[in-house]
Amino acid sequence: MAKIYDPPLTVDGHSPLYRVDKAIKLAQQRLDAAIDSKRHHTNQNLANEVVREARDGLRKSEKLRALRIMELAAAANATAG
C-alpha cells in the first residue's frame, strides 16, 4: 500500500518540490526491490539489512520533503508579508 502525500508528489520538472519528490520515488523503488529480493535471498540477515537501509533512505527523503515544504511556506509568507 503506497503512502499518500499532502501535497501529492509532483511530476512537473519545474516545480520546486520536483527533486525531493523524485528522491522519494527512487527510495520507494529501492525499498520495493529490497523487499522483493528478501523473498528470494538465502542470507536473511543481509536481506534485512538492505531493507532497513532502504527504509531509512525513504524516511530521510520524506523528512527532506517536509523541510522543503516548510521553507517554501516561509518564503511565501515573507514575500506576502
C-alpha positions in Angstrom: 0.0 0.0 0.0 1.5 3.3 -1.1 1.7 6.3 1.2 -0.4 9.3 0.2 1.4 12.6 0.4 -0.1 16.0 1.0 0.6 17.8 -1.2 0.8 15.0 -3.8 4.1 14.1 -5.3 4.8 16.3 -8.3 5.9 15.2 -11.8 6.4 18.7 -13.1 10.1 19.3 -13.7 9.7 23.0 -13.0 8.1 22.5 -9.6 10.3 23.4 -6.5 9.5 20.1 -5.0 10.4 18.0 -8.1 13.9 17.0 -6.9 12.8 15.8 -3.4 9.7 14.1 -4.9 11.9 12.3 -7.3 14.1 11.2 -4.4 11.1 9.8 -2.6 10.0 7.8 -5.7 13.5 6.4 -6.1 13.6 5.5 -2.4 10.3 3.7 -2.7 11.5 1.8 -5.7 14.7 0.7 -3.8 12.5 -0.4 -0.8 10.3 -2.4 -3.1 13.3 -4.0 -4.8 14.8 -4.8 -1.4 11.6 -6.4 -0.1 11.3 -8.5 -3.3 15.0 -9.6 -3.0 14.4 -10.6 0.6 11.8 -13.1 -0.5 14.4 -14.9 -2.7 17.6 -14.3 -0.8 19.1 -17.1 1.2 21.0 -14.8 3.6 18.2 -13.3 5.6 20.5 -11.1 7.8 21.8 -9.4 4.7 18.3 -9.0 3.2 17.0 -7.5 6.4 19.9 -5.0 6.5 19.2 -4.0 2.9 15.5 -3.4 3.7 16.4 -1.4 6.8 18.7 0.8 4.8 16.1 1.3 2.2 13.5 2.3 4.8 16.0 4.7 6.3 16.6 6.3 2.9 12.8 6.7 2.4 12.4 8.2 5.9 15.2 10.7 5.1 13.7 11.7 1.8 10.3 12.3 3.4 11.9 14.5 6.1 13.8 16.4 3.4 10.5 17.0 1.6 8.8 18.2 4.8 11.7 20.7 5.4 11.5 21.9 1.8 7.7 22.5 2.1 8.3 24.5 5.3 11.0 26.5 3.5 8.7 27.3 0.6 5.9 28.3 3.0 8.2 30.6 4.9 9.4 32.2 1.7 5.8 32.7 0.6 4.9 34.3 3.9 7.9 36.5 3.8 7.0 37.6 0.3 3.3 38.2 1.1 4.1 39.9 4.5 
